[in-house]
Amino acid sequence: MMSFGQLHGLTCQAILVLMCLICYGCGGLSGAKFVFDDTVAIVRNKDVNSLPTNLTAIFTNDFWGASLLSEDSHKSFRPLTTLMFHYEYALMGLNAGHMKFLNLLLHCLNTLLLWRLVRSLYIQEINTDRWAIISAALFATHPIHTEAVSGVVGRAELMFGLIHLLCLLLVVANVERQSWTSIALILALTGIGMLFKESAITIPISCVLLDYFQNGYYMLPFRDQERILRTRLSYLVCVAGTASLLLARLWWQNFEAPQFKEVDNPIAHNEHILTRVLSQQYLLVMNLWLMLCPQWLCYDWALGCVKLVTSIWDLRLQGVIGFYSILLVALMHFRRLPGLMLGLGLTIIPFLPASGIIRVGFVIAERTLYVPSIGFCLMSIYGFLYWYDQGFNKTHWSTMMQGMLLMLIAVMMMRTRQRTIDWLNEEQLFKSALQVCPDNAKVHYNIARLATDTGNNSKAFHHYHRAIDLYPAYESALMNLGNLYREHGQLETAEKFIRLALEVYPAFPVAWMNLGIVQSAQKKYSQALASYERALSYRANYAVCFYNMGNLYLEQQLYAEALHHWQHAVALNPKQPKAWANILTMLDNRALYEDALRLSSQALTHMPDEVSILFIRANVLGKQKHYMEAEALYKRVIQLAPHNMLYHTNLGVLYHRWDKLQEAIEEYQTAISLNAARAITARENLAKLIKRLEREAQMKHQ
């Protein structure tokens, strides 16, 4: 028979999981897409979506797929997170819904671990069962977690949280004795955690803090506390282990600091020390406020969301003063409120890497608050229970407090569910950000980029111009606006904006390449070549630039040079379909059919479903009268792109040559039905074929 305690525990766990599922299930997973950072870290990351597994690349590249030793690297070294994404890709392909579901499972697990941790704590004058279930419920439903759970790249935070909680549970399990096995295991788990998320370096310090409170050292006189902190060997080992892991991590990246642009974090790049210090202090309060009142949430808090604090008379500093005043009062009474101080410490310690101590590439990132929110939930509910117990004998007081708590959890769940829907796709995500930060240049830039991808050019023009108005030195927005003008044939305007981008950032290889494309379209061939060469001087192995140089030589009818540069492009990056298509087309036009077949076979090993390569290979096979192989390829091409008139026309031509006249007629008719205006070849061939059949019919009658 199951005991009452066991039944109670299972019921609590079931309720917590159900809360997580209500917040993030169904609507948060159905129709889910990769959004924002997911695109770079997963969809475009070769370390994730290339087979066979390249462990060397995964353990030498950063989280975004760039070499860790590259000047452009953000030094975000999370190989185990990348490896998780890679194996999910290998098993299920790039499926955002499946990956987000795994994030949800991890969040459920972390919620249960938090519940178990708090139940295991020994804190005087508090019912840990109540503290555990309410803290875990707040953690399960808090809207600040939406980015970490609904954004696939939040996996790093979820794994950090999982390992963090496991280590804290190890501390509680060995609180009465100094277990060297558990200390070694904590340091080993910290090292593993750092391979999921760098912030895991703080885990041993959190463990020291928990051990300090669990052993009741806070009740001792200050002199005895200082002696214990200085002489307790396990604490010294944890500190030394943390320092060693940090040194190993820095050594792996060759002790090179990441280079972030001002657009990523204007505060860190400000030249005035006072502005940086005041603004950073205000950001600390902003992060706390987002956990306290998660009404205004934004996927990117960069340009325009948080104005710099440039003066000590800025009224926003009242919040900073208030925060430090409360902190000071709490420290003065920390013996009376140990649970509050434990929660405060577990909030601050995991947040330290994102607090401005080191330069980071963001202003505020909500997903970095996932682990600090563990301490915040403990602190908040401890405070709630403290006040609840003050009026425990007053029925109206307890009823009011219980009602407020239920209302809080309900509001949190509704807000989280609403925010989860925002994270379903980029259009909704960017739209929600615009409501919070209408003057954020990066939000306008991302809306413009998405509008360009979906063909809404008027919207793209508007938001690119708005981004530049808000931040005139936004080089990416200037370059993309130039590209948009180029696509609309306004070459002079395009050149103007791309040159403005280069004035802001002269070592911008993509902008130099795009300037070369514009100059090539203007027939300024020598200037275009110089621009391409300038791009290559900043990025030597720039495959797309070599492809465009090949196009430049083709326009000048320098065929050998064009072929050479296209070949160089595919040698650097075999997944260059346009370069492969140009190479194969040139070989086809020169009747070098065997070379075309050999190279097309090579290209298809890298891109087995690339329609342009399959189509050219089918054309070559048809010319060599390998009709059955050509037919199979044409049918595969049509299966991949069924509404392309050209593919049906060429299959009709194949059947025409093959003397399968009825099949040829059907394909010509399909081509005409798809695009009558452009299906000139299909219409002419169909007319010829019908006349031929009529003549043959007349001859039979004669």
VEXKOL-882105 format. One record per residue (C-alpha): residue number from 1; residue in three letters; chain; x, y, z negated. Coordinates in steps of 0.05 Angstrom, whole numbers. Layout:
% residues N
n/res/chain/px/py/pz
NUM/ala/A/X/Y/Z
...
END
This chain:
% residues 702
n/res/chain/px/py/pz
1/met/A/0/0/0
2/met/A/24/70/16
3/ser/A/32/114/-45
4/phe/A/-1/182/-52
5/gly/A/66/217/-44
6/gln/A/81/181/20
7/leu/A/12/195/48
8/his/A/19/268/28
9/gly/A/87/272/63
10/leu/A/62/241/127
11/thr/A/1/287/127
12/cys/A/47/348/120
13/gln/A/91/325/176
14/ala/A/32/311/222
15/ile/A/4/381/209
16/leu/A/71/413/225
17/val/A/79/375/290
18/leu/A/7/392/309
19/met/A/22/466/297
20/cys/A/82/462/344
21/leu/A/41/427/397
22/ile/A/-15/478/393
23/cys/A/34/535/401
24/tyr/A/76/506/458
25/gly/A/39/447/487
26/cys/A/-6/443/549
27/gly/A/-9/516/572
28/gly/A/65/524/556
29/leu/A/86/465/598
30/ser/A/36/458/655
31/gly/A/61/493/717
32/ala/A/125/513/682
33/lys/A/182/540/724
34/phe/A/254/557/712
35/val/A/257/631/693
36/phe/A/310/684/684
37/asp/A/375/653/656
38/asp/A/351/583/673
39/thr/A/363/598/746
40/val/A/437/613/737
41/ala/A/453/562/682
42/ile/A/414/504/713
43/val/A/385/513/782
44/arg/A/448/545/813
45/asn/A/498/511/768
46/lys/A/536/457/806
47/asp/A/559/426/740
48/val/A/485/410/726
49/asn/A/457/391/794
50/ser/A/515/355/829
51/leu/A/525/280/830
52/pro/A/567/242/813
53/thr/A/581/272/744
54/asn/A/642/317/743
55/leu/A/663/316/670
56/thr/A/726/355/685
57/ala/A/686/414/712
58/ile/A/636/411/655
59/phe/A/691/414/603
60/thr/A/731/469/638
61/asn/A/675/514/661
62/asp/A/631/560/621
63/phe/A/556/553/610
64/trp/A/541/590/675
65/gly/A/586/546/719
66/ala/A/647/593/725
67/ser/A/717/572/704
68/leu/A/728/588/631
69/leu/A/795/620/648
70/ser/A/764/664/702
71/glu/A/762/739/691
72/asp/A/688/737/707
73/ser/A/673/684/655
74/his/A/629/703/595
75/lys/A/669/650/555
76/ser/A/604/616/535
77/phe/A/632/546/528
78/arg/A/574/497/516
79/pro/A/594/433/553
80/leu/A/548/387/514
81/thr/A/488/430/530
82/thr/A/507/430/604
83/leu/A/517/355/600
84/met/A/446/346/572
85/phe/A/418/386/630
86/his/A/460/346/679
87/tyr/A/435/278/654
88/glu/A/364/303/654
89/tyr/A/375/324/727
90/ala/A/405/255/742
91/leu/A/344/220/712
92/met/A/286/266/731
93/gly/A/313/318/779
94/leu/A/305/393/766
95/asn/A/238/391/730
96/ala/A/226/452/686
97/gly/A/165/420/653
98/his/A/204/359/629
99/met/A/262/401/604
100/lys/A/216/447/566
101/phe/A/180/387/536
102/leu/A/247/363/508
103/asn/A/257/432/479
104/leu/A/189/426/446
105/leu/A/208/358/416
106/leu/A/272/388/388
107/his/A/232/445/357
108/cys/A/185/395/325
109/leu/A/245/357/297
110/asn/A/277/420/270
111/thr/A/211/439/237
112/leu/A/208/372/202
113/leu/A/281/376/181
114/leu/A/269/444/151
115/trp/A/209/417/112
116/arg/A/252/359/86
117/leu/A/309/406/68
118/val/A/267/454/27
119/arg/A/232/396/-9
120/ser/A/301/371/-29
121/leu/A/325/437/-58
122/tyr/A/331/450/-132
123/ile/A/310/522/-145
124/gln/A/285/543/-213
125/glu/A/216/571/-223
126/ile/A/187/551/-156
127/asn/A/146/493/-129
128/thr/A/190/467/-73
129/asp/A/133/426/-42
130/arg/A/93/489/-30
131/trp/A/155/527/-8
132/ala/A/173/472/41
133/ile/A/106/464/76
134/ile/A/92/539/82
135/ser/A/163/556/104
136/ala/A/162/501/156
137/ala/A/93/523/180
138/leu/A/119/594/190
139/phe/A/180/567/226
140/ala/A/137/522/271
141/thr/A/92/580/293
142/his/A/138/641/292
143/pro/A/134/678/359
144/ile/A/208/697/357
145/his/A/223/624/375
146/thr/A/187/627/441
147/glu/A/248/646/482
148/ala/A/289/589/452
149/val/A/234/537/462
150/ser/A/203/561/528
151/gly/A/267/581/562
152/val/A/305/518/581
153/val/A/373/550/565
154/gly/A/347/558/493
155/arg/A/368/484/487
156/ala/A/435/510/460
157/glu/A/399/545/402
158/leu/A/355/485/388
159/met/A/415/438/384
160/phe/A/452/488/340
161/gly/A/391/490/294
162/leu/A/387/414/292
163/ile/A/460/405/273
164/his/A/456/463/224
165/leu/A/397/431/187
166/leu/A/431/362/187
167/cys/A/493/392/154
168/leu/A/451/428/101
169/leu/A/415/363/86
170/leu/A/484/330/76
171/val/A/501/384/25
172/val/A/436/371/-13
173/ala/A/447/296/-12
174/asn/A/516/303/-43
175/val/A/504/362/-89
176/glu/A/521/326/-153
177/arg/A/588/300/-129
178/gln/A/642/326/-83
179/ser/A/639/276/-26
180/trp/A/698/282/21
181/thr/A/662/238/71
182/ser/A/605/288/76
183/ile/A/653/347/82
184/ala/A/690/312/138
185/leu/A/624/296/171
186/ile/A/601/369/165
187/leu/A/665/393/198
188/ala/A/658/340/253
189/leu/A/586/360/265
190/thr/A/607/433/267
191/gly/A/658/417/321
192/ile/A/604/381/360
193/gly/A/555/438/348
194/met/A/605/487/377
195/leu/A/602/448/441
196/phe/A/527/462/443
197/lys/A/531/534/419
198/glu/A/590/575/395
199/ser/A/551/603/335
200/ala/A/556/534/303
201/ile/A/623/557/276
202/thr/A/583/588/218
203/ile/A/555/521/194
204/pro/A/609/506/141
205/ile/A/599/575/110
206/ser/A/524/562/106
207/cys/A/539/496/72
208/val/A/584/530/21
209/leu/A/528/580/5
210/leu/A/477/524/-4
211/asp/A/524/484/-49
212/tyr/A/536/547/-90
213/phe/A/462/556/-105
214/gln/A/447/481/-112
215/asn/A/500/473/-165
216/gly/A/474/533/-203
217/tyr/A/540/571/-199
218/tyr/A/501/636/-191
219/met/A/480/631/-264
220/leu/A/552/632/-289
221/pro/A/590/696/-310
222/phe/A/623/731/-251
223/arg/A/693/712/-274
224/asp/A/675/638/-274
225/gln/A/641/645/-206
226/glu/A/703/677/-177
227/arg/A/747/621/-205
228/ile/A/701/567/-176
229/leu/A/699/600/-107
230/arg/A/775/606/-109
231/thr/A/791/536/-135
232/arg/A/735/489/-112
233/leu/A/772/447/-62
234/ser/A/712/430/-19
235/tyr/A/700/505/-7
236/leu/A/773/515/12
237/val/A/770/456/60
238/cys/A/707/484/93
239/val/A/739/553/102
240/ala/A/804/523/128
241/gly/A/765/476/174
242/thr/A/725/534/201
243/ala/A/788/574/215
244/ser/A/819/514/250
245/leu/A/758/502/294
246/leu/A/756/576/312
247/leu/A/830/575/332
248/ala/A/819/512/374
249/arg/A/760/545/408
250/leu/A/800/608/424
251/trp/A/859/566/448
252/trp/A/814/529/497
253/gln/A/796/595/530
254/asn/A/869/617/528
255/phe/A/853/669/475
256/glu/A/820/712/528
257/ala/A/762/756/509
258/pro/A/701/760/555
259/gln/A/693/822/599
260/phe/A/622/848/596
261/lys/A/596/907/637
262/glu/A/564/968/607
263/val/A/498/948/638
264/asp/A/498/886/593
265/asn/A/512/922/527
266/pro/A/516/999/530
267/ile/A/527/1003/455
268/ala/A/590/961/455
269/his/A/619/1003/513
270/asn/A/605/1071/482
271/glu/A/670/1109/470
272/his/A/647/1142/405
273/ile/A/659/1100/343
274/leu/A/604/1134/303
275/thr/A/553/1120/358
276/arg/A/574/1047/361
277/val/A/571/1037/285
278/leu/A/504/1073/276
279/ser/A/472/1039/335
280/gln/A/497/970/313
281/gln/A/468/981/243
282/tyr/A/402/1001/274
283/leu/A/404/938/317
284/leu/A/410/896/253
285/val/A/346/927/228
286/met/A/313/917/296
287/asn/A/329/843/295
288/leu/A/300/838/225
289/trp/A/238/876/247
290/leu/A/227/829/306
291/met/A/224/771/257
292/leu/A/180/810/209
293/cys/A/132/837/262
294/pro/A/141/800/329
295/gln/A/91/842/367
296/trp/A/140/873/417
297/leu/A/180/818/449
298/cys/A/222/825/511
299/tyr/A/266/776/550
300/asp/A/320/830/559
301/trp/A/332/888/511
302/ala/A/388/920/552
303/leu/A/384/987/587
304/gly/A/331/1034/561
305/cys/A/299/990/508
306/val/A/341/1014/450
307/lys/A/366/1085/453
308/leu/A/435/1098/424
309/val/A/438/1128/354
310/thr/A/486/1186/364
311/ser/A/475/1225/300
312/ile/A/470/1212/226
313/trp/A/407/1255/227
314/asp/A/371/1206/273
315/leu/A/305/1189/238
316/arg/A/312/1116/258
317/leu/A/368/1109/207
318/gln/A/315/1113/152
319/gly/A/301/1040/168
320/val/A/375/1024/159
321/ile/A/378/1061/93
322/gly/A/315/1025/70
323/phe/A/344/957/90
324/tyr/A/409/967/52
325/ser/A/372/995/-8
326/ile/A/329/933/-12
327/leu/A/391/890/-2
328/leu/A/427/926/-59
329/val/A/368/918/-107
330/ala/A/364/844/-89
331/leu/A/438/834/-103
332/met/A/430/868/-170
333/his/A/377/817/-189
334/phe/A/402/756/-151
335/arg/A/401/711/-213
336/arg/A/325/721/-220
337/leu/A/311/708/-147
338/pro/A/358/652/-124
339/gly/A/312/627/-69
340/leu/A/307/697/-40
341/met/A/383/704/-40
342/leu/A/393/635/-9
343/gly/A/344/653/47
344/leu/A/379/720/57
345/gly/A/446/686/62
346/leu/A/420/634/112
347/thr/A/392/691/153
348/ile/A/456/732/155
349/ile/A/510/678/163
350/pro/A/485/646/229
351/phe/A/472/715/257
352/leu/A/544/740/246
353/pro/A/570/722/316
354/ala/A/514/763/348
355/ser/A/518/821/298
356/gly/A/570/863/336
357/ile/A/631/836/300
358/ile/A/653/812/368
359/arg/A/632/842/434
360/val/A/573/805/464
361/gly/A/538/811/531
362/phe/A/470/832/504
363/val/A/437/885/460
364/ile/A/385/840/428
365/ala/A/374/767/448
366/glu/A/313/737/415
367/arg/A/337/665/424
368/thr/A/397/680/379
369/leu/A/348/691/322
370/tyr/A/324/618/324
371/val/A/373/593/271
372/pro/A/374/657/228
373/ser/A/298/652/225
374/ile/A/306/590/182
375/gly/A/333/634/127
376/phe/A/282/688/142
377/cys/A/224/638/134
378/leu/A/253/614/67
379/met/A/263/685/43
380/ser/A/193/709/65
381/ile/A/155/650/35
382/tyr/A/196/653/-29
383/gly/A/175/725/-37
384/phe/A/103/708/-21
385/leu/A/101/652/-73
386/tyr/A/135/697/-124
387/trp/A/79/747/-119
388/tyr/A/27/693/-114
389/asp/A/50/663/-180
390/gln/A/49/731/-214
391/gly/A/-26/731/-209
392/phe/A/-38/656/-211
393/asn/A/-90/659/-266
394/lys/A/-130/712/-229
395/thr/A/-178/676/-182
396/his/A/-190/735/-136
397/trp/A/-116/748/-129
398/ser/A/-99/677/-109
399/thr/A/-159/673/-61
400/met/A/-137/738/-28
401/met/A/-65/715/-22
402/gln/A/-86/647/8
403/gly/A/-131/682/58
404/met/A/-75/729/78
405/leu/A/-29/670/88
406/leu/A/-78/632/131
407/met/A/-91/694/172
408/leu/A/-16/705/181
409/ile/A/-6/633/207
410/ala/A/-66/639/253
411/val/A/-41/706/282
412/met/A/29/677/291
413/met/A/1/617/328
414/met/A/-41/661/375
415/arg/A/18/707/388
416/thr/A/65/649/402
417/arg/A/16/617/450
418/gln/A/6/684/486
419/arg/A/82/692/491
420/thr/A/90/621/515
421/ile/A/45/637/574
422/asp/A/90/697/591
423/trp/A/148/648/598
424/leu/A/112/604/650
425/asn/A/141/642/709
426/glu/A/184/703/723
427/glu/A/128/747/748
428/gln/A/90/743/682
429/leu/A/155/748/642
430/phe/A/178/812/677
431/lys/A/109/843/674
432/ser/A/107/832/598
433/ala/A/176/863/591
434/leu/A/154/925/628
435/gln/A/99/936/577
436/val/A/150/934/520
437/cys/A/208/970/554
438/pro/A/183/1013/613
439/asp/A/250/1050/615
440/asn/A/292/987/619
441/ala/A/331/990/684
442/lys/A/346/915/683
443/val/A/272/898/679
444/his/A/258/942/740
445/tyr/A/317/909/775
446/asn/A/291/839/762
447/ile/A/221/857/784
448/ala/A/251/885/849
449/arg/A/293/823/860
450/leu/A/232/778/850
451/ala/A/190/822/896
452/thr/A/244/816/950
453/asp/A/243/740/944
454/thr/A/167/739/952
455/gly/A/167/787/1011
456/asn/A/135/846/974
457/asn/A/184/897/1001
458/ser/A/146/960/982
459/lys/A/145/938/910
460/ala/A/219/920/914
461/phe/A/237/989/941
462/his/A/198/1023/886
463/his/A/230/984/829
464/tyr/A/301/987/856
465/his/A/295/1063/862
466/arg/A/265/1065/792
467/ala/A/323/1024/764
468/ile/A/373/1071/796
469/asp/A/336/1132/770
470/leu/A/341/1105/700
471/tyr/A/413/1082/707
472/pro/A/449/1114/767
473/ala/A/512/1072/756
474/tyr/A/474/1006/766
475/glu/A/519/975/819
476/ser/A/478/912/831
477/ala/A/414/952/841
478/leu/A/450/1000/889
479/met/A/478/942/929
480/asn/A/412/904/932
481/leu/A/375/966/953
482/gly/A/426/975/1009
483/asn/A/414/903/1031
484/leu/A/339/916/1032
485/tyr/A/348/977/1077
486/arg/A/393/935/1122
487/glu/A/339/882/1129
488/his/A/292/938/1152
489/gly/A/342/963/1203
490/gln/A/360/1027/1167
491/leu/A/435/1015/1172
492/glu/A/460/1084/1154
493/thr/A/418/1086/1090
494/ala/A/440/1016/1074
495/glu/A/514/1036/1081
496/lys/A/503/1096/1036
497/phe/A/475/1056/978
498/ile/A/527/1000/984
499/arg/A/583/1052/984
500/leu/A/551/1083/921
501/ala/A/555/1014/889
502/leu/A/629/1010/907
503/glu/A/642/1079/878
504/val/A/615/1053/812
505/tyr/A/651/986/816
506/pro/A/708/986/868
507/ala/A/726/913/853
508/phe/A/658/887/874
509/pro/A/671/832/925
510/val/A/597/820/942
511/ala/A/587/893/957
512/trp/A/648/895/1002
513/met/A/621/834/1040
514/asn/A/553/866/1048
515/leu/A/585/930/1072
516/gly/A/620/888/1124
517/ile/A/554/858/1146
518/val/A/524/928/1155
519/gln/A/585/952/1193
520/ser/A/583/891/1238
521/ala/A/509/905/1253
522/gln/A/531/976/1272
523/lys/A/584/946/1320
524/lys/A/640/975/1276
525/tyr/A/679/911/1282
526/ser/A/747/935/1257
527/gln/A/716/968/1196
528/ala/A/674/906/1182
529/leu/A/736/862/1185
530/ala/A/772/909/1136
531/ser/A/713/905/1088
532/tyr/A/712/829/1091
533/glu/A/786/827/1078
534/arg/A/776/874/1019
535/ala/A/724/827/991
536/leu/A/772/768/998
537/ser/A/826/808/962
538/tyr/A/781/808/900
539/arg/A/754/737/909
540/ala/A/802/694/949
541/asn/A/758/632/956
542/tyr/A/695/669/977
543/ala/A/660/618/1022
544/val/A/602/663/1043
545/cys/A/650/718/1063
546/phe/A/688/670/1109
547/tyr/A/621/650/1140
548/asn/A/605/723/1155
549/met/A/674/734/1183
550/gly/A/660/676/1230
551/asn/A/596/711/1252
552/leu/A/636/775/1264
553/tyr/A/685/738/1310
554/leu/A/626/704/1345
555/glu/A/596/773/1362
556/gln/A/663/791/1394
557/gln/A/662/724/1432
558/leu/A/725/701/1396
559/tyr/A/700/630/1390
560/ala/A/763/596/1363
561/glu/A/769/647/1306
562/ala/A/695/640/1291
563/leu/A/699/565/1287
564/his/A/761/569/1243
565/his/A/727/615/1192
566/trp/A/664/573/1189
567/gln/A/706/511/1177
568/his/A/743/547/1122
569/ala/A/675/566/1091
570/val/A/650/494/1088
571/ala/A/718/470/1063
572/leu/A/710/518/1003
573/asn/A/637/503/993
574/pro/A/608/443/1031
575/lys/A/537/465/1013
576/gln/A/537/521/1065
577/pro/A/481/502/1113
578/lys/A/486/563/1157
579/ala/A/561/553/1167
580/trp/A/550/479/1183
581/ala/A/494/497/1231
582/asn/A/538/547/1268
583/ile/A/595/497/1274
584/leu/A/549/443/1300
585/thr/A/514/490/1348
586/met/A/580/511/1378
587/leu/A/603/439/1386
588/asp/A/536/422/1417
589/asn/A/541/480/1466
590/arg/A/610/458/1487
591/ala/A/585/387/1497
592/leu/A/631/361/1442
593/tyr/A/577/312/1421
594/glu/A/621/262/1384
595/asp/A/651/317/1342
596/ala/A/582/345/1328
597/leu/A/557/276/1305
598/arg/A/618/264/1262
599/leu/A/614/332/1227
600/ser/A/538/330/1220
601/ser/A/546/263/1184
602/gln/A/597/295/1138
603/ala/A/551/354/1125
604/leu/A/492/308/1108
605/thr/A/533/274/1053
606/his/A/530/341/1017
607/met/A/460/363/1038
608/pro/A/421/301/1058
609/asp/A/355/338/1068
610/glu/A/381/401/1102
611/val/A/332/411/1160
612/ser/A/378/453/1205
613/ile/A/433/400/1205
614/leu/A/384/342/1215
615/phe/A/353/380/1274
616/ile/A/419/394/1309
617/arg/A/440/321/1299
618/ala/A/374/298/1329
619/asn/A/385/344/1389
620/val/A/455/315/1401
621/leu/A/430/243/1395
622/gly/A/375/259/1445
623/lys/A/425/287/1495
624/gln/A/465/222/1488
625/lys/A/401/183/1500
626/his/A/401/151/1431
627/tyr/A/326/160/1432
628/met/A/306/117/1373
629/glu/A/356/149/1325
630/ala/A/337/218/1350
631/glu/A/262/203/1342
632/ala/A/273/180/1270
633/leu/A/311/244/1253
634/tyr/A/259/289/1287
635/lys/A/204/256/1247
636/arg/A/243/266/1183
637/val/A/253/339/1201
638/ile/A/179/348/1215
639/gln/A/162/314/1149
640/leu/A/206/365/1113
641/ala/A/180/424/1153
642/pro/A/114/404/1186
643/his/A/93/474/1209
644/asn/A/154/491/1250
645/met/A/135/498/1324
646/leu/A/206/487/1349
647/tyr/A/214/419/1317
648/his/A/150/392/1349
649/thr/A/172/422/1416
650/asn/A/239/386/1414
651/leu/A/208/321/1394
652/gly/A/162/330/1454
653/val/A/222/341/1498
654/leu/A/253/277/1471
655/tyr/A/190/237/1487
656/his/A/188/271/1556
657/arg/A/258/247/1571
658/trp/A/243/179/1541
659/asp/A/183/173/1587
660/lys/A/134/169/1528
661/leu/A/88/218/1562
662/gln/A/27/212/1517
663/glu/A/68/224/1455
664/ala/A/102/283/1489
665/ile/A/35/314/1505
666/glu/A/13/307/1432
667/glu/A/76/341/1406
668/tyr/A/71/398/1457
669/gln/A/-1/409/1438
670/thr/A/17/410/1364
671/ala/A/72/461/1377
672/ile/A/23/506/1415
673/ser/A/-29/500/1360
674/leu/A/22/521/1308
675/asn/A/48/583/1345
676/ala/A/17/595/1414
677/ala/A/54/660/1425
678/arg/A/123/631/1415
679/ala/A/112/561/1441
680/ile/A/132/581/1512
681/thr/A/175/519/1525
682/ala/A/121/473/1499
683/arg/A/68/506/1542
684/glu/A/111/504/1605
685/asn/A/132/432/1594
686/leu/A/60/412/1579
687/ala/A/37/443/1644
688/lys/A/92/407/1683
689/leu/A/75/342/1649
690/ile/A/0/348/1664
691/lys/A/15/363/1737
692/arg/A/61/303/1740
693/leu/A/8/258/1711
694/glu/A/-44/286/1759
695/arg/A/3/272/1819
696/glu/A/16/202/1794
697/ala/A/-59/191/1786
698/gln/A/-72/216/1857
699/met/A/-17/170/1885
700/lys/A/-49/111/1851
701/his/A/-117/127/1882
702/gln/A/-85/133/1951
END
